[in-house]
């Protein structure tokens, strides 16, 4: 079975310990086939930089804020998850989440992932906020 790795997290780069996030991603090298990531700053941007540096296969998902307003983020989350699930199955889709101080979008992605039967790992100093 193949594995998809979905990355979700804060859009605020200053809320991310870049070295710790990159170290977490390094642990996954060789254990997934494609990285699925959004187009936001912060966690998404760091993960995308990491993927390019390590020649990792990735797919970027864009939120259409103009068209969907506040629903754009949750729709992007759903698209990332369902795209991975179609290719790798729910049990083959792993989610790594790094929430910030106001983890609304990250919490949404994690909630969707759990509801779809995906494995989720929350990391970073605010990881516990995702499950409250």
N, C-alpha and C positions, 0 to 999 in steps of 0.2 A: 504494500500500500504506500502511496505517496503522501507527503505531508505539506500542508500549507501553513505558513506562519503569518498571522494577522497582527499588526502592530497598531495600538491605539494609545492615546495619551494627550496630555496637556498641549495646547498650542503655544504656551508661554515658555520659551526656551530657558528663561532665567529660573524656572521651577524644576529644571532637569539637571541632574548630575550626569553630564555627558559621558564621563569616563565609566561610570557604573552602568549606564544604559548600553554603551558599546561593549562592555565586558559581558553583560547578559546576552547580547546578540551574538558575541563570539562563541558562547557556549553552544549555540544552535547550529553553527557551521557543520555541514554534513548530515544534519538531522531534519532538513526540510528541503523541499524542491522549489518553492517559490515564496517570496515575501509579498504580502499584500499590505499596502500602506496608503494613507490619505495624503492630501496635498497641503496640509496645514504647516505652519511653522512649529517649532518646538520638537516634540517627539517624532512626528512624521518626517520632518526635515533631517533630523539627526539619523534616523533609520535609513532614509533614502541615501544620504551621504555615505553611510556605512556600507550599504549594499553596492553602491557604485565602486567604492574603494576595494571591495573584496570580490568583485565580479560575480555577485549573487543575482540570480534571476528575480526580477521584481515586477510588480504591476501597481501603478498609481491610480487612485480613485479620486475624482474631483467632485467637490460639493458645489452644486449650482445654487448659490445663495440668491441670485437675482430671480430665479424662477420659483424656488421653493421656500425662500425666506428661512424661518426657524426650523423647518422640517428638513432642510438640506443636509445637515449633519447626520441625523438619524437615518436618512435615506442612503447616504454614503456608507454609513456603518453596515446597513443591511446589504448593500451591494457588495461590499468587501467580503462579508461573511458568506453570502449565498454563492458568490463566485468561487470562493475557496471550497465550499461544501460540494458544489457541482463537480469540481475536479478531484477533490481529495476525500470527500465524505465528511460527515460531522465528526467522527472520531479521528479523522486525519487532519482536522483543522484545529490548530493550536493558537491561542490568543495570548499575547504578552501586553499588559496594560501598565502604563506609568501615569497615574492621575496627578493632577495639580491640586491647588488649594480649593478650586470650585469644579469638581470633576463631573459636571453634568453630562457632557458629550461622551467622556470615557465610560461613565457609569452606564449610559445608554448602550454603548457597544458591548460592554461586558454582560449586561442583562440580556441583550439579544443573543449573544453567544451561548450563554448558559441555557437559555430557552431552546436553542437549536441543538443542544447536546454537545457543544464544543468544550474542550479543556481550556481553562483560563488560569493564567499566572499573573497576579498583581505584584508589582515591584515598586520601590521608591518609598519615600517617607510618608506619603499619604495613601498608601495601598489599602489600608483598612477602611478608608472613607468610601470605597466603592461598594461595600457590602452593608452599608447602614441605611 
